[in-house]
């Protein structure tokens, strides 16, 4: 795939695919994630592959059911694409899978988080991901002293 096709894949995932998977269309994850996908982010479940991606996205959906993403900036080089994103949603449920935020009580308030995700793409699917976001800031704002960062 070309760099432009890879960037379009990442944009489509952030702007519609994530929300569809989050709202229960788990099979759609197979269109974005390779079976051998590896998430290098310390926040996400122990499971690797597309199953781990499904778990993390589903968990986000139950905690933030109205979450929506905006791609702020996107760039790519070969099989690497980075997206600077912003997510807004109402924290209505308790995280069960995503580490470091499981103990944050739902606020019922709308919040915005932002971050940068780096993807490596092969054959039109994500094979590796590094995700850096402001979850530590959010955790500290909501009473979790000593919260660890959102990167690995």
Residue pairs with C-beta under 8 A, 6 or more apart in sequence:
1 9
1 121
1 123
1 124
3 76
3 77
3 78
3 81
4 76
5 124
6 76
6 79
6 81
6 119
6 121
7 74
7 75
7 76
7 81
9 32
9 81
9 121
9 124
10 71
10 74
10 76
10 81
10 83
10 117
10 119
10 121
11 71
11 74
11 83
13 32
13 126
14 69
14 70
14 71
14 83
14 85
15 69
15 70
15 71
17 28
17 31
17 32
18 57
18 69
19 67
19 68
19 69
20 28
21 28
21 29
21 32
21 54
21 57
21 58
21 61
22 57
22 58
22 60
22 61
22 65
22 67
23 61
23 65
24 58
24 61
26 54
26 58
29 50
29 53
29 54
29 57
30 50
31 125
32 53
32 125
32 126
33 49
33 50
33 53
33 125
33 126
34 49
34 50
34 122
34 123
34 125
34 126
34 127
35 49
35 50
36 48
36 49
36 127
37 48
37 49
37 50
37 52
37 53
37 125
37 126
37 127
37 128
37 129
38 48
38 49
38 127
38 128
38 129
39 48
39 52
39 53
39 56
39 128
39 129
39 131
40 128
40 129
40 130
40 131
40 152
41 129
41 130
41 131
41 132
41 150
41 151
41 152
42 99
42 100
42 148
42 149
42 150
42 151
42 152
43 56
43 98
43 99
43 100
43 101
43 131
43 135
43 150
44 52
44 55
44 56
44 97
44 98
44 99
44 131
45 52
45 55
45 56
45 59
45 97
45 98
45 99
46 52
47 55
53 126
55 97
56 97
56 98
58 97
59 95
59 96
59 97
59 98
60 67
60 95
60 98
61 67
62 93
62 96
63 91
63 92
63 93
63 94
63 95
63 98
63 101
63 106
64 87
64 89
64 90
64 91
64 92
64 93
65 89
65 90
65 92
65 93
66 89
66 90
66 92
67 87
67 88
67 89
68 87
68 88
68 89
69 85
69 86
69 87
70 85
70 86
70 87
70 88
71 83
71 84
71 85
72 84
72 85
72 86
72 114
73 83
73 84
74 81
74 82
74 83
74 84
75 81
75 82
76 82
79 120
79 121
79 122
80 118
80 119
80 120
80 121
81 118
81 119
81 121
82 116
82 117
82 118
82 119
83 116
83 117
83 119
84 114
84 115
84 116
85 114
85 115
85 116
85 117
86 112
86 113
86 114
87 112
87 113
87 114
88 110
88 111
88 112
88 113
89 110
89 111
90 108
90 109
90 110
90 111
91 104
91 106
91 107
91 108
91 109
91 111
92 106
92 108
93 106
94 102
94 104
94 105
94 106
95 101
95 102
95 104
96 102
100 135
100 136
100 139
100 147
100 148
100 150
101 135
101 138
101 139
103 144
104 138
104 139
104 142
104 143
104 144
105 142
107 142
111 138
113 133
113 134
113 135
113 138
114 133
114 134
115 131
115 132
115 133
115 134
115 150
116 131
116 132
116 133
117 129
117 130
117 131
117 132
118 129
118 130
118 131
119 126
119 128
119 129
120 126
120 127
120 128
120 129
121 127
130 151
130 152
131 150
131 151
132 150
132 151
133 150
134 150
135 147
135 149
135 150
136 147
136 148
136 149
136 150
139 147
140 147
